[in-house]
Amino acid sequence: MSGHELKVEGLSVRYGQASALSDVTITARGGTVTALVGPNGAGKSSLLLAAYGSVPATGTVYLDGTDITRLRPVARARAGISIVPQGRQLFPHLDVADNLRVMAELLRLPGSAVDDALDRFPILRKRVRSLAGVLSGGEQQMLVVSRALMSSPKVLLLDEMMTGLAPLIVQELARSVTSLAREGVAVLLAEPALGVLRRVVDRGYVLVRGEVVAQVDDGGSALDEAYSTAIGIEQPKDLRPAGR
Ligand SMILES: Nc1ncnc2c1ncn2[C@@H]1O[C@H](COP(=O)(O)OP(=O)(O)OP(=O)(O)O)[C@@H](O)[C@H]1O
């Protein structure tokens, strides 16, 4: 199968007078892992949130060729878009099972969805009665990823999924992400640096100050190089002594 496709076209996001994202067009396709790299404040989160519908934006969002721009976030989730937001956003005072149940109810999924989600990572089954707030960072991230996959999404948006996690956890999550992409899910991950993810990324975009400055279709290492080049070009301007 060729897989699902997310396309954002001419997407712009403003917060008051400040522009966070300016006329960005990108595509993520199933069968590949697409990355969005850029320094802090480049607009990565804004792009993912706008694709999910949770920040106001102009431009168009297509899911498998259908314009979903007018759909609200829950409707986009039901249509097949899932997000792992930066900062995880779990309910710390609910246990693992209840965190999953909340999503199941929101998306009107069958009760078996919670069980399936618990089975995705063995550690979740072991921690089923633990409060989400006392889980380790890696366990929390597995819970969030598992929650995002409950709806069997067509598109998976991952915002800084790897930040602060131990290398072994990163590898386990990276393996999951790769196999989802191979199953046809359009995976779009945003990271300030690719690190070991370089190996699983097939293609991607470099975002600087709200604009795409490079597109790379031949792997994570090439994307990393394009990123360094882009930042290198940016640096002289930033390092210029004040007043010149
Ligand atoms: N809710 C908000 N209100 C005002 N400005 C915001 C808001 N969210 C983000 N911004 C600003 O928009 C710009 C883009 O931020 P965004 O979080 O999308 O970038 P990012 O690449 O994801 O950065 P980070 O890696 O730090 O999350 C930044 O200048 C940021 O300060």
The ligand as an SDF file (V2000), in Angstrom:
LIG
                    3D

 31 33  0  0  0  0  0  0  0  0999 V2000
    1.0010   30.7530   22.5370 N   0  0  0  0  0  0  0  0  0  0  0  0
    1.9220   31.5960   22.0320 C   0  0  0  0  0  0  0  0  0  0  0  0
    1.7930   32.9250   22.1750 N   0  0  0  0  0  0  0  0  0  0  0  0
    2.7030   33.7950   21.6820 C   0  0  0  0  0  0  0  0  0  0  0  0
    3.8030   33.4100   20.9860 N   0  0  0  0  0  0  0  0  0  0  0  0
    3.9920   32.0770   20.8340 C   0  0  0  0  0  0  0  0  0  0  0  0
    3.0770   31.1040   21.3420 C   0  0  0  0  0  0  0  0  0  0  0  0
    3.5170   29.8680   21.0120 N   0  0  0  0  0  0  0  0  0  0  0  0
    4.6740   30.0760   20.3360 C   0  0  0  0  0  0  0  0  0  0  0  0
    4.9500   31.3760   20.2230 N   0  0  0  0  0  0  0  0  0  0  0  0
    6.0970   31.9830   19.5120 C   0  0  0  0  0  0  0  0  0  0  0  0
    6.0200   31.5470   18.1710 O   0  0  0  0  0  0  0  0  0  0  0  0
    7.3240   31.2400   17.6810 C   0  0  0  0  0  0  0  0  0  0  0  0
    7.3680   29.8000   17.2180 C   0  0  0  0  0  0  0  0  0  0  0  0
    7.2140   28.9510   18.3580 O   0  0  0  0  0  0  0  0  0  0  0  0
    7.0690   27.3580   18.2530 P   0  0  0  0  0  0  0  0  0  0  0  0
    6.8520   26.8500   19.6530 O   0  0  0  0  0  0  0  0  0  0  0  0
    6.1140   27.0310   17.2150 O   0  0  0  0  0  0  0  0  0  0  0  0
    8.5420   26.9840   17.7710 O   0  0  0  0  0  0  0  0  0  0  0  0
    9.3300   25.6180   17.9410 P   0  0  0  0  0  0  0  0  0  0  0  0
   10.1920   25.5060   16.7490 O   0  0  0  0  0  0  0  0  0  0  0  0
    8.3960   24.5100   18.2240 O   0  0  0  0  0  0  0  0  0  0  0  0
   10.2150   25.9270   19.1970 O   0  0  0  0  0  0  0  0  0  0  0  0
   10.4730   25.0040   20.5050 P   0  0  0  0  0  0  0  0  0  0  0  0
   11.3930   23.9440   20.0600 O   0  0  0  0  0  0  0  0  0  0  0  0
   11.1130   25.9970   21.4440 O   0  0  0  0  0  0  0  0  0  0  0  0
    9.1290   24.5420   20.9490 O   0  0  0  0  0  0  0  0  0  0  0  0
    8.2990   31.5510   18.7920 C   0  0  0  0  0  0  0  0  0  0  0  0
    8.7970   32.8600   18.6060 O   0  0  0  0  0  0  0  0  0  0  0  0
    7.4330   31.4870   20.0300 C   0  0  0  0  0  0  0  0  0  0  0  0
    7.9290   32.3270   21.0410 O   0  0  0  0  0  0  0  0  0  0  0  0
  1  2  1  0
  2  3  1  0
  2  7  2  0
  3  4  2  0
  4  5  1  0
  5  6  2  0
  6  7  1  0
  6 10  1  0
  7  8  1  0
  8  9  2  0
  9 10  1  0
 10 11  1  0
 11 12  1  0
 11 30  1  0
 12 13  1  0
 13 14  1  0
 13 28  1  0
 14 15  1  0
 15 16  1  0
 16 17  2  0
 16 18  1  0
 16 19  1  0
 19 20  1  0
 20 21  2  0
 20 22  1  0
 20 23  1  0
 23 24  1  0
 24 25  2  0
 24 26  1  0
 24 27  1  0
 28 29  1  0
 28 30  1  0
 30 31  1  0
M  END
$$$$
